[in-house]
Amino acid sequence: MESLAMGGYGEYVWTCYGLAAAVLLINEWRVRARQAAVYKEIEVRIKALEESA
């Protein structure tokens, strides 16, 4: 248990690790959501071009 406490700084260190992990996960989620939106927009544009041709 003492190794998790890190000499009294464990609360700060683990909070920082948690926040960093949360930022990375949110970033990954936003990138995937944006990518899906872009692919959907591309599909719509391709269908519109096919219909007009």
Stockholm file with secondary structure:
# STOCKHOLM 1.0

chainA/1-53         MESLAMGGYGEYVWTCYGLAAAVLLINEWRVRARQAAVYKEIEVRIKALEESA
#=GR chainA/1-53 SS CHHHHGGGTHHHHHHHHHHHHHHHHHHHHHHHHHHHHHHHHHHHHHHHHHHHC
#=GC SS_cons        CHHHHGGGTHHHHHHHHHHHHHHHHHHHHHHHHHHHHHHHHHHHHHHHHHHHC
//
